[in-house]
Amino acid sequence: MLNSLWLRGHTGLRQLLSQPDLRAIALRVVAVAGALAILVIGDSQHGAAFYLAVAAAYTAGVVVLTLLLRRQSARRLVAGFVMMDALLVACVLYQDLLGAPVTADHSLTTAGLVVPFIVLSHVAMNLDGRLIFAFAVTVLTAWLAMLGIMALRHELSVKAFFGLDLSLALGFAFAAFSTGLLALDHKRTRRQVQKIDRWRNNLARFFSPHMVADLQEAGHALALRRRSAAIMFVDLRDFTAYAEAAPAADLATVLAAYRHLVAGVVFAHGGTIDKFIGDGIMAVFGHPVPAADDASRALSCAVALAEQLRAWTPPLSKDAPVMETGIGLHYGTVIGGVLESGYHDEFTVIGDAVNVAQRLEALAKERDAALVVSAIVLTLTGNHGQAGWIREKAVALPGRRLPIDIAYLPRAGRNAAPVTRAAARS
């Protein structure tokens, strides 16, 4: 029974302290209680009544500010707590410096000196440089004012005034200043980490995880440069007609499932997603980090993607049309990097290889093929001798002056075209 009650109480306390606001308040109460306990135990000159009154007033202030938590912003509440901390320190200093009769010893006691640094440490846990500086300025102003009043009260000279615990006040100022600088450095570091996280998350939308890690660790430059890469275009057939009448929710569901499938296969083969263009997807192998097997990985990806898309069933209603896909793949020279426009910068690749890959994807519909590749891809990968590919030589592509040799895989269950066909007319 006792164990059960203890476990319940322990669990409830952990849940309570897991809330940031309540945890901060509890830590504040512990810090202040510890500071006042030091005063009561270590101060032999003054009675405990004054400190108990200060503790009661401080507790009442904490309760009032806590009740205002739902009506005011958390930042204002923390600022209010910090000002209460400064007033608490000022009250302790007042009791040491001005609270005693003129004939008594007005030097700071060890216990009274500990309190400003304990509370400063607690304020520093907010990791807010402005709050630390505000607390320090308030305490230091009150401290110096009390030292000045005490000097006038005892009619001391200027030289004597500078010896009246002024070095301790300056020590507190130095500690607060260095603590504030550390908090500002922490804030700047946290912003940099958040910026890096946002950058990494943005890269993760387009690049495979190992590519993101390579970019982040190696620090590859993303400036425009010429390189060789494999470009792949994937398009969902008859999607435009379906989108004209489909509900928005169904349209979003189909696109999300389709993009998730394609991006997963591309990332699994070490490629990157350059962009989504409606139901079209452009993928790149060899940018921003080129590799010797870019063409091989791109071809393996295209073949695997063609097979998975053939077996893919879109999440549509039963009366929805069956949508097929077409893939075009080419390997060539591109210019890749960050393309600036003045308003919206884009990390992409441009060049003739991109245009050829897009034309090959369009050619897939004319050839009733699942995948169309340029002959250079098969040559680079050593796949030119495998069965199943249907070849065509000197195929003219729209918008391109020089013809190109191609090969394609017909859709499953379709009659294969002749192995050699006349060059297509543009």
Backbone torsions as a table, in degrees:
resi	resn	phi	psi	omega
1	MET	NA	-47.7	179.7
2	LEU	-65.7	-38.9	178.3
3	ASN	-63.5	-39.6	179.1
4	SER	-64.0	-43.8	178.6
5	LEU	-64.7	-39.6	180.0
6	TRP	-64.9	-41.7	179.5
7	LEU	-64.5	-41.3	178.3
8	ARG	-63.4	-44.7	179.1
9	GLY	-64.1	-41.1	179.4
10	HIS	-64.4	-42.6	178.9
11	THR	-64.9	-43.6	178.7
12	GLY	-62.9	-39.2	178.5
13	LEU	-65.6	-40.4	178.6
14	ARG	-64.6	-41.4	177.9
15	GLN	-64.7	-38.2	-179.6
16	LEU	-66.8	-44.4	-178.0
17	LEU	-76.3	-12.3	177.4
18	SER	-73.4	-16.5	177.2
19	GLN	-79.7	126.0	-172.5
20	PRO	-58.0	-43.4	-176.5
21	ASP	-64.8	-47.5	-179.3
22	LEU	-67.2	-35.7	178.6
23	ARG	-65.0	-40.2	179.1
24	ALA	-65.9	-40.5	179.5
25	ILE	-65.4	-44.0	179.6
26	ALA	-62.1	-41.7	178.7
27	LEU	-65.3	-36.8	178.0
28	ARG	-63.6	-45.5	-179.8
29	VAL	-62.2	-41.3	179.1
30	VAL	-63.4	-43.2	-179.2
31	ALA	-63.3	-45.8	-179.1
32	VAL	-67.3	-41.4	178.9
33	ALA	-62.3	-40.4	178.0
34	GLY	-64.8	-41.2	179.0
35	ALA	-63.8	-43.9	179.8
36	LEU	-68.0	-34.5	177.3
37	ALA	-63.4	-39.3	176.6
38	ILE	-61.5	-40.6	179.5
39	LEU	-63.8	-49.2	-176.9
40	VAL	-62.9	-39.8	-177.8
41	ILE	-77.2	-40.8	-171.9
42	GLY	-93.8	-10.1	-177.3
43	ASP	-96.9	113.5	179.7
44	SER	-96.7	-8.9	-176.0
45	GLN	-87.8	-33.6	-174.0
46	HIS	-115.9	152.6	179.3
47	GLY	-78.4	168.2	-177.9
48	ALA	-80.4	-13.3	-175.7
49	ALA	-60.3	-42.3	-178.1
50	PHE	-64.0	-43.9	-177.9
51	TYR	-69.4	-35.2	176.7
52	LEU	-66.1	-37.3	177.1
53	ALA	-65.4	-40.4	177.5
54	VAL	-63.7	-41.5	179.1
55	ALA	-63.4	-41.3	179.0
56	ALA	-64.5	-43.1	179.3
57	ALA	-65.1	-39.6	179.3
58	TYR	-65.4	-43.1	179.1
59	THR	-61.5	-41.9	178.0
60	ALA	-61.7	-39.7	178.1
61	GLY	-65.1	-39.3	177.1
62	VAL	-61.3	-43.4	-179.8
63	VAL	-62.5	-43.9	-178.7
64	VAL	-63.8	-47.2	-179.6
65	LEU	-65.6	-34.4	178.2
66	THR	-66.0	-39.3	177.9
67	LEU	-65.0	-25.0	178.8
68	LEU	-85.7	2.9	-175.9
69	LEU	-59.4	-38.2	-176.9
70	ARG	-79.2	-16.4	-177.8
71	ARG	-99.2	-22.7	-178.5
72	GLN	-119.5	163.2	178.7
73	SER	-71.8	153.1	-179.4
74	ALA	-62.5	-33.4	-179.8
75	ARG	-65.3	-42.7	177.6
76	ARG	-65.2	-36.3	179.8
77	LEU	-64.4	-44.2	178.4
78	VAL	-62.9	-41.3	177.6
79	ALA	-61.6	-38.7	176.7
80	GLY	-64.0	-41.0	177.0
81	PHE	-62.0	-41.4	-178.8
82	VAL	-64.2	-39.7	177.4
83	MET	-66.8	-35.5	174.6
84	MET	-64.0	-38.4	176.5
85	ASP	-61.2	-42.2	179.6
86	ALA	-64.2	-40.4	177.8
87	LEU	-66.0	-37.4	177.2
88	LEU	-60.5	-46.5	179.0
89	VAL	-63.0	-40.3	179.4
90	ALA	-62.4	-38.7	178.0
91	CYS	-64.1	-41.5	178.3
92	VAL	-64.3	-43.4	177.9
93	LEU	-63.9	-38.5	179.0
94	TYR	-60.9	-43.3	-179.4
95	GLN	-63.0	-34.8	-179.7
96	ASP	-79.2	-42.6	-171.8
97	LEU	-90.0	-37.1	-173.5
98	LEU	-122.9	-11.0	-173.7
99	GLY	-75.1	-22.4	-177.1
100	ALA	-88.2	161.4	176.2
101	PRO	-61.0	166.2	-177.3
102	VAL	-62.2	-33.0	-175.9
103	THR	-80.9	-9.5	-176.4
104	ALA	-83.7	169.2	177.6
105	ASP	-77.8	122.2	-176.7
106	HIS	-102.3	10.0	179.3
107	SER	-70.5	148.7	178.3
108	LEU	-65.5	135.4	173.7
109	THR	-81.1	161.9	178.4
110	THR	-60.6	-41.9	179.4
111	ALA	-64.6	-41.4	179.2
112	GLY	-67.4	-31.2	179.6
113	LEU	-73.4	-29.8	-178.4
114	VAL	-67.5	-34.6	-173.4
115	VAL	-58.4	-49.7	-179.6
116	PRO	-56.5	-37.5	-178.0
117	PHE	-75.8	-34.0	176.3
118	ILE	-64.1	-47.8	-178.7
119	VAL	-67.4	-36.2	176.1
120	LEU	-60.2	-42.0	178.4
121	SER	-61.9	-38.9	179.5
122	HIS	-68.8	-41.7	177.9
123	VAL	-62.5	-36.3	-178.8
124	ALA	-64.9	-21.3	180.0
125	MET	-68.2	-16.1	174.0
126	ASN	-70.5	-17.8	179.2
127	LEU	56.5	36.1	178.6
128	ASP	-120.7	108.4	-177.1
129	GLY	-59.8	-37.0	-179.2
130	ARG	-66.3	-39.3	177.9
131	LEU	-67.4	-38.9	179.0
132	ILE	-64.0	-44.4	179.4
133	PHE	-66.4	-39.1	178.3
134	ALA	-63.0	-44.0	177.8
135	PHE	-62.1	-46.3	-177.0
136	ALA	-65.3	-42.0	179.9
137	VAL	-64.0	-41.9	179.6
138	THR	-63.4	-47.9	-179.4
139	VAL	-65.2	-45.7	-177.1
140	LEU	-65.2	-38.3	177.3
141	THR	-62.1	-47.0	178.3
142	ALA	-63.4	-40.0	-179.1
143	TRP	-62.1	-50.7	-179.3
144	LEU	-65.4	-37.3	178.3
145	ALA	-62.9	-41.3	179.4
146	MET	-67.6	-38.3	176.3
147	LEU	-63.4	-39.6	177.9
148	GLY	-65.6	-43.0	179.3
149	ILE	-64.1	-39.7	179.3
150	MET	-65.8	-37.5	178.1
151	ALA	-64.8	-42.4	177.7
152	LEU	-67.5	-35.9	-178.7
153	ARG	-64.1	-35.0	-180.0
154	HIS	-98.5	3.3	179.3
155	GLU	52.7	51.8	-178.9
156	LEU	-91.1	157.2	177.3
157	SER	-76.9	169.8	179.2
158	VAL	-62.3	-38.8	179.8
159	LYS	-63.6	-40.9	179.0
160	ALA	-68.9	-34.6	-179.5
161	PHE	-60.8	-40.3	-178.9
162	PHE	-70.2	-8.4	176.1
163	GLY	-101.9	-3.2	-176.7
164	LEU	-85.1	78.7	176.8
165	ASP	57.4	14.6	-179.3
166	LEU	-67.6	-34.0	178.1
167	SER	-63.2	-34.3	177.5
168	LEU	-67.4	-40.3	177.7
169	ALA	-63.4	-41.2	178.6
170	LEU	-67.8	-34.3	175.1
171	GLY	-63.0	-40.0	176.0
172	PHE	-64.2	-41.1	179.6
173	ALA	-62.3	-41.4	179.2
174	PHE	-65.3	-43.2	179.5
175	ALA	-62.4	-41.8	179.7
176	ALA	-67.4	-39.8	-179.4
177	PHE	-64.5	-46.2	-179.9
178	SER	-66.4	-36.7	177.4
179	THR	-65.4	-40.5	177.6
180	GLY	-63.7	-39.8	177.8
181	LEU	-64.1	-40.6	177.2
182	LEU	-62.5	-39.1	178.3
183	ALA	-65.2	-40.9	177.8
184	LEU	-64.7	-41.5	176.8
185	ASP	-62.5	-39.6	178.0
186	HIS	-63.4	-39.9	179.6
187	LYS	-64.6	-43.0	178.5
188	ARG	-64.8	-41.8	178.2
189	THR	-62.4	-41.5	179.5
190	ARG	-64.2	-38.9	176.6
191	ARG	-63.6	-40.7	178.7
192	GLN	-64.8	-40.2	178.0
193	VAL	-64.1	-42.9	177.7
194	GLN	-63.1	-38.6	178.1
195	LYS	-64.6	-41.8	178.1
196	ILE	-65.0	-39.0	178.9
197	ASP	-64.1	-42.8	177.4
198	ARG	-63.1	-41.6	178.8
199	TRP	-62.2	-43.6	-179.7
200	ARG	-65.5	-41.4	179.1
201	ASN	-64.2	-38.4	177.6
202	ASN	-65.8	-41.5	178.0
203	LEU	-64.7	-36.5	-178.1
204	ALA	-65.0	-19.7	177.5
205	ARG	-71.5	-22.0	-173.6
206	PHE	-120.6	-25.8	-175.2
207	PHE	-112.9	156.2	175.1
208	SER	-68.5	156.7	-176.9
209	PRO	-56.5	-42.2	-179.5
210	HIS	-68.8	-28.5	176.6
211	MET	-69.7	-39.5	177.7
212	VAL	-62.3	-44.8	179.5
213	ALA	-62.5	-39.0	179.6
214	ASP	-66.0	-41.7	178.6
215	LEU	-64.8	-40.0	-176.0
216	GLN	-73.2	-40.5	-176.2
217	GLU	-80.9	-41.8	-176.4
218	ALA	-83.8	-20.8	178.3
219	GLY	65.9	42.5	-179.7
220	HIS	-62.0	139.0	177.8
221	ALA	-70.4	141.0	-179.0
222	LEU	-105.9	18.4	178.5
223	ALA	-71.8	158.6	-179.9
224	LEU	-62.7	130.5	176.6
225	ARG	-153.6	155.8	-178.7
226	ARG	-88.4	134.9	-179.4
227	ARG	-156.4	167.9	175.3
228	SER	-96.1	140.2	-177.9
229	ALA	-157.2	159.7	174.4
230	ALA	-100.0	130.5	-177.7
231	ILE	-113.7	132.1	-179.9
232	MET	-128.3	131.7	175.0
233	PHE	-114.0	135.0	177.5
234	VAL	-124.4	134.1	-177.8
235	ASP	-135.2	141.4	178.8
236	LEU	-95.8	114.3	-175.6
237	ARG	-71.6	149.0	175.1
238	ASP	59.9	17.3	-179.7
239	PHE	-75.2	-32.8	-179.4
240	THR	-62.0	-43.3	178.8
241	ALA	-64.6	-38.9	178.4
242	TYR	-66.6	-38.1	-176.5
243	ALA	-68.2	-21.9	-178.1
244	GLU	-65.0	-32.7	-175.8
245	ALA	-119.0	-7.8	-175.9
246	ALA	-73.8	144.8	173.2
247	PRO	-62.3	150.9	-176.4
248	ALA	-60.5	-39.2	-178.9
249	ALA	-64.5	-42.7	178.5
250	ASP	-65.2	-39.8	179.6
251	LEU	-61.3	-45.3	179.9
252	ALA	-65.3	-37.7	179.9
253	THR	-64.4	-44.9	-179.8
254	VAL	-64.1	-47.7	-179.2
255	LEU	-61.5	-42.2	-179.2
256	ALA	-63.1	-44.3	179.8
257	ALA	-65.4	-41.5	-179.7
258	TYR	-64.9	-46.6	-179.8
259	ARG	-66.3	-37.8	179.5
260	HIS	-63.1	-41.5	179.8
261	LEU	-65.1	-49.9	-176.8
262	VAL	-64.2	-46.6	-178.9
263	ALA	-62.3	-37.6	179.1
264	GLY	-62.8	-42.7	179.3
265	VAL	-68.4	-40.6	179.5
266	VAL	-63.3	-46.3	-179.9
267	PHE	-64.5	-37.0	-179.9
268	ALA	-62.8	-25.8	179.7
269	HIS	-101.1	13.9	174.9
270	GLY	77.9	18.6	177.7
271	GLY	-93.3	177.8	178.0
272	THR	-127.2	150.8	174.3
273	ILE	-91.7	114.0	179.8
274	ASP	-76.6	-45.2	179.4
275	LYS	-165.9	156.8	169.1
276	PHE	-104.4	129.1	-179.7
277	ILE	-123.4	81.7	-175.5
278	GLY	63.9	-116.5	176.5
279	ASP	-93.5	6.7	176.4
280	GLY	-101.4	148.0	-179.3
281	ILE	-133.4	133.2	176.9
282	MET	-112.5	123.2	179.7
283	ALA	-119.4	151.5	-177.4
284	VAL	-131.1	139.9	173.9
285	PHE	-121.9	116.0	-178.0
286	GLY	112.6	9.5	178.8
287	HIS	-145.2	129.0	10.3
288	PRO	-88.0	-5.9	-179.0
289	VAL	-115.2	109.5	-179.4
290	PRO	-75.7	155.2	177.0
291	ALA	-143.9	160.6	-176.3
292	ALA	-68.5	-25.6	-175.8
293	ASP	-104.5	25.8	-178.8
294	ASP	-58.9	-45.8	-178.6
295	ALA	-64.7	-41.0	-179.7
296	SER	-64.8	-44.8	179.7
297	ARG	-66.1	-37.4	179.2
298	ALA	-64.7	-43.0	179.8
299	LEU	-67.2	-42.7	177.2
300	SER	-60.6	-40.0	178.4
301	CYS	-64.6	-45.1	-178.1
302	ALA	-62.5	-43.1	179.6
303	VAL	-65.4	-46.3	179.4
304	ALA	-63.1	-38.7	-179.6
305	LEU	-67.4	-40.0	178.2
306	ALA	-61.2	-40.4	178.9
307	GLU	-67.7	-43.5	-178.3
308	GLN	-69.3	-37.6	178.9
309	LEU	-69.7	-31.1	177.2
310	ARG	-65.8	-34.6	179.8
311	ALA	-90.2	-4.9	-175.7
312	TRP	-75.9	134.3	176.8
313	THR	-112.4	110.5	-179.6
314	PRO	-62.6	147.2	179.0
315	PRO	-75.0	71.8	-176.7
316	LEU	-118.2	169.9	174.7
317	SER	-72.2	165.9	-174.5
318	LYS	-64.4	-31.0	-177.9
319	ASP	-89.3	6.0	-179.6
320	ALA	-76.0	149.5	-179.3
321	PRO	-68.9	152.0	175.5
322	VAL	-80.8	125.6	-176.8
323	MET	-108.5	126.7	177.9
324	GLU	-100.5	169.3	-178.2
325	THR	-125.0	157.0	175.5
326	GLY	-131.1	143.3	-176.9
327	ILE	-129.2	134.4	174.2
328	GLY	-122.2	136.6	-175.9
329	LEU	-137.6	133.4	178.3
330	HIS	-146.3	151.4	177.6
331	TYR	-121.5	129.2	-179.3
332	GLY	-172.6	-166.2	-177.5
333	THR	-89.1	134.0	177.9
334	VAL	-132.3	166.2	170.3
335	ILE	-112.5	115.1	-174.3
336	GLY	-123.5	151.4	178.5
337	GLY	147.3	-162.1	179.6
338	VAL	-84.0	117.4	179.5
339	LEU	-98.7	112.6	-175.8
340	GLU	-87.3	143.0	178.5
341	SER	-126.8	-2.8	-178.3
342	GLY	95.8	-32.8	179.9
343	TYR	-119.6	-41.4	-177.4
344	HIS	-136.6	108.3	177.9
345	ASP	-82.9	146.7	-176.3
346	GLU	-132.7	133.7	175.4
347	PHE	-93.6	107.8	-170.0
348	THR	-154.4	-177.9	173.8
349	VAL	-126.7	146.1	178.6
350	ILE	-135.9	163.7	177.5
351	GLY	133.4	179.0	-176.3
352	ASP	-63.1	-35.7	-179.1
353	ALA	-62.1	-34.7	178.1
354	VAL	-67.1	-44.3	-179.9
355	ASN	-64.5	-38.9	179.4
356	VAL	-64.6	-45.5	-179.6
357	ALA	-60.7	-38.7	179.1
358	GLN	-68.1	-38.3	177.3
359	ARG	-67.1	-36.2	178.8
360	LEU	-66.2	-37.0	176.7
361	GLU	-64.7	-39.5	176.5
362	ALA	-67.5	-32.6	179.9
363	LEU	-68.2	-23.9	179.7
364	ALA	-61.4	-33.7	179.0
365	LYS	-70.1	-39.6	179.1
366	GLU	-66.1	-36.4	-178.0
367	ARG	-89.5	0.8	-176.1
368	ASP	52.1	47.4	-175.9
369	ALA	-113.8	152.9	175.3
370	ALA	-83.5	-29.4	-175.9
371	LEU	-148.1	130.5	175.6
372	VAL	-124.4	128.8	-179.7
373	VAL	-128.7	158.2	173.4
374	SER	-79.2	153.4	-177.6
375	ALA	-62.5	-28.5	-179.6
376	ILE	-62.0	-30.7	179.4
377	VAL	-65.6	-44.6	179.4
378	LEU	-67.4	-36.1	179.4
379	THR	-65.6	-44.6	-178.4
380	LEU	-67.2	-30.2	-176.3
381	THR	-95.3	-4.1	-178.1
382	GLY	70.6	24.0	-176.7
383	ASN	-99.0	7.4	-172.1
384	HIS	-69.6	-18.5	-177.7
385	GLY	-96.0	-3.6	-176.5
386	GLN	-76.4	149.8	179.2
387	ALA	-77.8	158.4	176.6
388	GLY	106.9	-27.8	179.7
389	TRP	-80.9	135.5	174.1
390	ILE	-106.0	124.5	-172.7
391	ARG	-103.7	149.6	171.3
392	GLU	-138.4	140.4	-179.7
393	LYS	-107.7	148.9	174.8
394	ALA	51.3	54.0	177.7
395	VAL	-85.8	126.1	178.9
396	ALA	-82.2	133.0	178.4
397	LEU	-108.5	139.4	179.5
398	PRO	-57.1	131.9	177.0
399	GLY	81.5	3.1	-178.5
400	ARG	-123.3	133.1	-174.0
401	ARG	-74.3	-43.0	-176.4
402	LEU	-91.6	136.4	176.0
403	PRO	-72.6	172.2	-175.4
404	ILE	-144.4	144.7	174.0
405	ASP	-82.9	136.4	-176.9
406	ILE	-130.6	169.0	171.5
407	ALA	-146.8	147.2	-179.3
408	TYR	-145.2	158.6	175.8
409	LEU	-107.1	117.1	179.0
410	PRO	-67.1	158.1	178.8
411	ARG	-65.8	150.0	-179.6
412	ALA	-62.2	133.2	178.5
413	GLY	87.4	-0.9	178.5
414	ARG	-99.5	153.1	178.0
415	ASN	-71.0	131.8	-179.3
416	ALA	-74.0	143.0	176.9
417	ALA	-78.1	166.3	177.6
418	PRO	-57.8	153.0	-176.9
419	VAL	-63.9	-35.6	179.2
420	THR	-123.4	129.3	179.1
421	ARG	-124.9	158.3	178.0
422	ALA	-66.7	156.3	179.6
423	ALA	-61.8	134.3	179.9
424	ALA	-71.6	147.5	176.7
425	ARG	-90.2	138.7	-179.8
426	SER	-80.5	NA	NA
